[in-house]
Amino acid sequence: MSRRISISGTVTGLVLIAVVSICGADGLWVEFWLPPVVICALAAVLAQWIAFGLAWRLKSEQFFDLLGSTTFAIVVLIAVLCSRSRLGLLDIALTFAVCLWAFRLGSFLVVRVRSVGSDRRFNEMKKDFSWFLMTWTLQATWVVVTTAPVVTVIGDGNSQPFGPVEIVGLLAWVVGFLIEIVADEQKKRFRLSGNDTYIRTGLWNRSRHPNYFGEILLWSGLTLAAFPSLAGFQLVTLISPLFVWTLLTKISGVPMLEGKAEHKWGDDPSYIDYKSKTPLLIPRLR
């Protein structure tokens, strides 16, 4: 990757962080000298850059995924600490949901990396300063933009109750969380059984990427739950699920896996049949 593209990616990530966090702070500057959502954004960037410095020195990516998922929990806990103890049931539920998801994802990714030994995505990346820095910065962007509506609500200094919209949003989170867990477990067992082909059983028979569907659904649910408590420019933080969808389907997730699958099995009639009958993302009901 060229240095110009790496620098542009880093700057774009920082601009997104600034826009989302400042919009999330709308209406909170009177009550807070520095709104919690802004503090959380700064903490996320600082954590990733400190880790980048260590990773660059060691030329290692071993703790990249673990720090990424841990930072999700860190930012919501910072929002809790900055909320002046004005926490309602919704705030507590959102905090629990993000922390539980972060713990599950972190443990899953750590086990996967240890079983493989290394992450091949970083083989060339960790040799290039600007490219490696961009990657860590974009991880901070992922954390800040994805959690923006949740962190805004938790740290706004108001005690939010439950309502019908909040309940529907949290139920969507539960469904998405379970889909992601089941899909990841099914694929892990499929690989452990010695299969080196594509998986088309369980949820993978209904969607080619059910784990990503679960991820998008759970963040959409948390964003919906936060929606009634947002006002003014805070509504900009509602881009969270759109950002997650774009990231997974256009940038880092689906394109890479689909390209790899096409390279391996693109001429296999059974794969061609599977691909033609199985939706890319949203699971078919029948």
C-alpha positions as a printed NumPy array, in Angstrom:
array([[  0.   ,   0.   ,   0.   ],
       [  1.324,   3.448,  -0.919],
       [  2.233,   5.929,   1.779],
       [ -0.289,   8.43 ,   0.413],
       [ -3.162,   5.967,   0.783],
       [ -2.043,   5.033,   4.302],
       [ -1.876,   8.666,   5.402],
       [ -5.252,   9.382,   3.785],
       [ -6.771,   6.415,   5.611],
       [ -5.36 ,   7.604,   8.932],
       [ -6.636,  11.153,   8.429],
       [-10.064,   9.916,   7.311],
       [-10.341,   7.748,  10.401],
       [ -9.435,  10.634,  12.701],
       [-11.922,  12.938,  10.964],
       [-14.712,  10.376,  11.435],
       [-13.799,  10.051,  15.11 ],
       [-13.86 ,  13.839,  15.558],
       [-17.167,  14.355,  13.74 ],
       [-19.032,  11.555,  15.514],
       [-17.743,  12.374,  18.996],
       [-18.345,  16.129,  18.667],
       [-21.868,  15.522,  17.35 ],
       [-22.485,  13.086,  20.196],
       [-21.445,  15.839,  22.616],
       [-24.122,  18.209,  21.314],
       [-25.997,  19.782,  24.234],
       [-23.598,  18.373,  26.849],
       [-20.946,  21.096,  26.93 ],
       [-22.893,  23.103,  29.502],
       [-23.023,  20.237,  31.989],
       [-19.584,  18.738,  31.302],
       [-16.299,  20.582,  30.781],
       [-15.485,  17.732,  28.395],
       [-18.405,  15.456,  27.467],
       [-17.829,  11.739,  28.149],
       [-18.296,  10.799,  24.5  ],
       [-15.314,  12.999,  23.608],
       [-13.23 ,  11.585,  26.466],
       [-14.052,   8.068,  25.239],
       [-12.972,   8.932,  21.701],
       [ -9.66 ,  10.342,  22.919],
       [ -9.122,   7.274,  25.113],
       [ -9.77 ,   4.929,  22.19 ],
       [ -7.253,   6.701,  19.945],
       [ -4.663,   6.946,  22.714],
       [ -5.   ,   3.229,  23.562],
       [ -4.561,   2.197,  19.937],
       [ -1.588,   4.486,  19.333],
       [  0.223,   3.335,  22.482],
       [ -0.367,  -0.263,  21.428],
       [  0.817,   0.588,  17.916],
       [  4.101,   1.894,  19.309],
       [  4.689,  -1.361,  21.164],
       [  3.527,  -3.491,  18.232],
       [  5.784,  -1.596,  15.799],
       [  8.773,  -2.113,  18.051],
       [  8.057,  -5.835,  18.409],
       [  6.87 ,  -6.195,  14.789],
       [  3.927,  -8.14 ,  16.161],
       [  0.157,  -8.156,  15.674],
       [ -0.525, -10.7  ,  18.411],
       [ -2.549,  -8.357,  20.633],
       [ -4.304,  -6.37 ,  17.869],
       [ -7.673,  -8.142,  18.038],
       [ -7.606,  -8.448,  21.823],
       [ -7.005,  -4.72 ,  22.302],
       [ -9.666,  -3.875,  19.73 ],
       [-12.399,  -5.786,  21.547],
       [-11.117,  -4.65 ,  24.971],
       [-11.309,  -0.999,  23.908],
       [-15.062,  -1.399,  23.343],
       [-15.461,  -2.308,  27.011],
       [-13.058,   0.422,  28.084],
       [-14.963,   3.244,  26.369],
       [-18.37 ,   2.276,  27.778],
       [-16.893,   1.922,  31.273],
       [-15.306,   5.363,  30.943],
       [-18.74 ,   6.704,  29.974],
       [-20.167,   5.079,  33.108],
       [-17.507,   6.67 ,  35.304],
       [-18.105,  10.09 ,  33.72 ],
       [-21.894,   9.911,  33.989],
       [-21.912,  11.249,  37.564],
       [-23.704,   8.086,  38.715],
       [-26.878,   9.126,  36.894],
       [-27.504,   5.724,  35.371],
       [-30.889,   4.321,  34.489],
       [-31.859,   0.779,  33.541],
       [-31.19 ,   1.494,  29.881],
       [-27.678,   2.771,  30.616],
       [-26.913,  -0.369,  32.634],
       [-28.345,  -2.646,  29.949],
       [-26.313,  -0.952,  27.188],
       [-23.127,  -1.181,  29.258],
       [-23.701,  -4.866,  29.989],
       [-24.485,  -5.638,  26.336],
       [-21.316,  -4.03 ,  24.982],
       [-19.049,  -5.53 ,  27.661],
       [-20.495,  -9.017,  27.184],
       [-20.102,  -8.781,  23.41 ],
       [-16.529,  -7.466,  23.752],
       [-15.545, -10.275,  26.133],
       [-17.017, -12.927,  23.837],
       [-15.418, -11.511,  20.709],
       [-12.036, -10.956,  22.353],
       [-11.808, -14.482,  23.733],
       [-12.934, -15.965,  20.413],
       [-10.383, -14.011,  18.366],
       [ -7.518, -14.717,  20.771],
       [ -8.177, -18.458,  20.64 ],
       [ -8.376, -18.334,  16.843],
       [ -5.096, -16.437,  16.449],
       [ -3.316, -18.769,  18.883],
       [ -4.528, -21.833,  17.018],
       [ -3.302, -20.41 ,  13.706],
       [ -0.088, -18.969,  15.137],
       [ -0.209, -15.618,  13.321],
       [ -2.497, -13.36 ,  11.332],
       [ -1.433, -13.432,   7.687],
       [ -3.135, -10.102,   7.032],
       [ -0.264,  -8.407,   8.887],
       [  2.681, -10.134,   7.187],
       [  3.49 ,  -7.115,   5.012],
       [  1.539,  -4.523,   6.938],
       [  3.666,  -4.642,  10.09 ],
       [  6.78 ,  -3.828,   8.028],
       [  5.35 ,  -0.512,   6.813],
       [  5.089,   2.255,   9.448],
       [  2.317,   4.327,   7.822],
       [  0.264,   1.277,   6.807],
       [  0.548,  -0.281,  10.262],
       [ -0.338,   3.041,  11.949],
       [ -3.373,   3.417,   9.689],
       [ -4.589,  -0.033,  10.715],
       [ -4.438,   0.763,  14.423],
       [ -6.044,   4.17 ,  13.848],
       [ -8.894,   2.605,  11.889],
       [ -9.422,   0.185,  14.734],
       [ -9.954,   3.206,  16.989],
       [-12.383,   4.546,  14.372],
       [-14.24 ,   1.225,  14.43 ],
       [-14.596,   1.431,  18.207],
       [-15.619,   5.102,  18.395],
       [-18.101,   5.201,  15.508],
       [-19.688,   1.85 ,  16.398],
       [-20.209,   2.681,  20.07 ],
       [-21.055,   6.374,  19.537],
       [-24.836,   6.211,  20.197],
       [-24.364,   3.923,  23.186],
       [-21.558,   5.971,  24.748],
       [-23.491,   9.2  ,  24.142],
       [-26.525,   7.884,  26.017],
       [-24.588,   6.281,  28.876],
       [-22.485,   9.373,  29.482],
       [-25.069,  12.127,  29.011],
       [-25.724,  12.522,  32.734],
       [-29.373,  11.457,  32.46 ],
       [-31.055,   8.37 ,  33.853],
       [-32.818,   6.71 ,  30.944],
       [-35.757,   4.346,  31.53 ],
       [-37.006,   1.515,  29.333],
       [-39.696,   2.04 ,  26.722],
       [-41.105,  -0.048,  23.858],
       [-38.414,   1.084,  21.384],
       [-35.629,   0.359,  23.849],
       [-37.003,  -3.122,  24.537],
       [-37.263,  -3.951,  20.83 ],
       [-33.695,  -2.739,  20.312],
       [-32.319,  -4.856,  23.14 ],
       [-34.211,  -7.911,  21.891],
       [-32.644,  -7.37 ,  18.466],
       [-29.258,  -7.268,  20.193],
       [-29.974, -10.611,  21.887],
       [-30.973, -12.235,  18.584],
       [-27.945, -10.838,  16.751],
       [-25.598, -11.85 ,  19.572],
       [-26.912, -15.425,  19.57 ],
       [-26.679, -15.687,  15.779],
       [-23.063, -14.532,  15.882],
       [-22.15 , -16.993,  18.633],
       [-23.847, -19.959,  16.952],
       [-22.385, -19.165,  13.528],
       [-18.837, -18.817,  14.893],
       [-19.157, -22.041,  16.9  ],
       [-20.509, -23.967,  13.912],
       [-17.622, -22.824,  11.734],
       [-15.051, -23.58 ,  14.436],
       [-16.354, -27.14 ,  14.856],
       [-16.444, -27.557,  11.087],
       [-12.757, -26.637,  10.852],
       [-11.754, -28.732,  13.884],
       [-13.346, -31.788,  12.29 ],
       [-10.728, -31.551,   9.553],
       [-12.838, -30.004,   6.804],
       [-10.873, -27.786,   4.451],
       [-13.771, -26.88 ,   2.171],
       [-16.492, -24.268,   2.518],
       [-19.128, -24.683,   5.218],
       [-22.745, -25.021,   4.135],
       [-24.397, -26.51 ,   7.216],
       [-26.383, -24.955,  10.054],
       [-26.758, -21.199,   9.765],
       [-24.23 , -21.275,   6.927],
       [-26.836, -23.083,   4.855],
       [-29.091, -20.025,   5.167],
       [-26.49 , -17.3  ,   4.714],
       [-22.925, -17.229,   3.407],
       [-21.952, -14.881,   6.25 ],
       [-24.412, -15.366,   9.156],
       [-21.853, -14.196,  11.721],
       [-21.63 , -10.807,  10.01 ],
       [-25.411, -10.61 ,   9.823],
       [-25.528, -11.186,  13.586],
       [-22.911,  -8.475,  14.115],
       [-24.849,  -5.922,  12.089],
       [-28.134,  -6.876,  13.772],
       [-26.808,  -6.561,  17.32 ],
       [-25.334,  -3.085,  16.739],
       [-28.513,  -2.038,  14.96 ],
       [-30.407,  -3.169,  18.051],
       [-28.24 ,  -1.161,  20.439],
       [-28.515,   1.894,  18.185],
       [-32.307,   1.531,  18.131],
       [-32.348,   1.261,  21.934],
       [-30.304,   4.469,  22.206],
       [-32.334,   6.378,  19.614],
       [-35.138,   7.794,  21.869],
       [-32.518,   9.358,  24.161],
       [-30.678,  11.214,  21.401],
       [-31.415,  14.76 ,  20.243],
       [-30.023,  17.406,  17.913],
       [-26.67 ,  16.621,  16.344],
       [-26.446,  13.542,  18.577],
       [-28.591,  11.851,  15.934],
       [-25.481,  11.758,  13.712],
       [-24.252,   8.89 ,  15.904],
       [-27.039,   6.762,  14.414],
       [-24.656,   6.019,  11.528],
       [-23.237,   3.258,  13.759],
       [-25.001,   0.263,  12.122],
       [-24.476,   1.74 ,   8.647],
       [-20.78 ,   2.039,   9.436],
       [-20.65 ,  -1.573,  10.658],
       [-22.5  ,  -2.75 ,   7.535],
       [-20.131,  -0.81 ,   5.257],
       [-17.064,  -2.083,   7.088],
       [-18.128,  -5.725,   6.941],
       [-19.649,  -5.864,   3.474],
       [-17.533,  -3.379,   1.512],
       [-14.111,  -3.183,   3.157],
       [-12.697,  -5.832,   5.485],
       [-15.039,  -8.777,   5.904],
       [-17.178, -10.082,   3.08 ],
       [-15.   ,  -8.908,   0.12 ],
       [-11.913, -10.68 ,   1.48 ],
       [-13.705, -13.936,   2.282],
       [-15.716, -13.983,  -0.929],
       [-12.556, -13.365,  -2.952],
       [-10.718, -16.159,  -1.162],
       [-13.641, -18.56 ,  -1.642],
       [-13.906, -17.666,  -5.322],
       [-10.2  , -18.338,  -5.773],
       [-10.439, -21.754,  -4.097],
       [-13.788, -23.073,  -5.268],
       [-14.908, -20.74 ,  -8.053],
       [-14.898, -23.599, -10.58 ],
       [-16.524, -26.144,  -8.246],
       [-20.114, -26.853,  -9.445],
       [-21.288, -27.502,  -5.864],
       [-19.913, -24.132,  -4.706],
       [-21.474, -22.382,  -7.68 ],
       [-24.8  , -23.988,  -6.74 ],
       [-24.375, -23.05 ,  -3.059],
       [-23.526, -19.453,  -3.962],
       [-26.501, -19.111,  -6.311],
       [-28.996, -20.427,  -3.748],
       [-27.622, -18.942,  -0.515],
       [-28.014, -15.218,   0.304],
       [-24.845, -13.246,   0.932],
       [-25.898, -11.834,   4.305],
       [-29.554, -11.949,   5.405],
       [-30.452, -15.592,   6.181],
       [-33.242, -17.146,   4.193],
       [-36.063, -18.49 ,   6.345],
       [-36.765, -21.598,   4.295]])
